[in-house]
Amino acid sequence: MLTGMQDVKTAVECMDKGAFYYVMKPYYASDLLGLIERALERRRLITQNEALKSELARHELSANIKTEN
């Protein structure tokens, strides 16, 4: 969330609603680029984690089926 407001209440509300970070003016492009990179990496890791959990669940299900026979 990028805003010109410097209100702690608004920052907390935005973070509660899923904002990755709350940036107040003045801001620097280099700071924004770093935050964007971190947000993209976080999204990539979350997606990878979800895929791995799904794969693990499939393997566990497959193993349970094989041991029941």
N, C-alpha and C positions, 0 to 999 in steps of 0.2 A: 504494500500500500504506500503510495507516494502522495503526500499532502502538504499543504501550506499551513495547516493547523498544527499547533503544538499543544495538543490536549491529551493528557494521559488517559482519560476516560475513553476517548475515541480510539486511541492506540490499543487499549485492552479489548474493546469491542471488536476491532478488526482482527486482532490475533485470535480471539475466541471464535470468530467466523471463518478462520482458515488462512488468514494472511501469513505469508512466509516471514515477512519482516515489515516494519513500519519505518518509513524514511521521511524525515521532515526536511523542509527547506531551511537553509540552503544545502544542496547536495552536490556531489561531484560525480562526473561521469564514471571515473575510475571506481568509485565506491559502488555505483549502481551495477557496473559490469561484474564486479566481484560477487555482489549479491545474486545477480542473475545466474552466474556460473554455479554458485552454491545451491540455488533453488533447482536448477536443472539436474545437478548431480544428485540431489536429494530425491527428486522425482524418479530418476533412473534407478536409484537403489531401491526405492519403494516398489517399483514395477518389477525389478529383478527378484526381490524378496517374495512378492506375491506369486510369481511364476515358479520359483523354487518350492514354495509351500504347496502349490497345486501339484507339482510333479511328485513331491514326497508323498502327498496324500494318495495319488494314483499308485505309487509303488507299494505303499502300505496296504492298500485295498487288494492289490494283486497278490501280495505275499499272504494275506489272510485267506484269500480264496484258494491258493495253492496248498496251504497247510490244512484246510478243512477237508480236502479230498483224500 
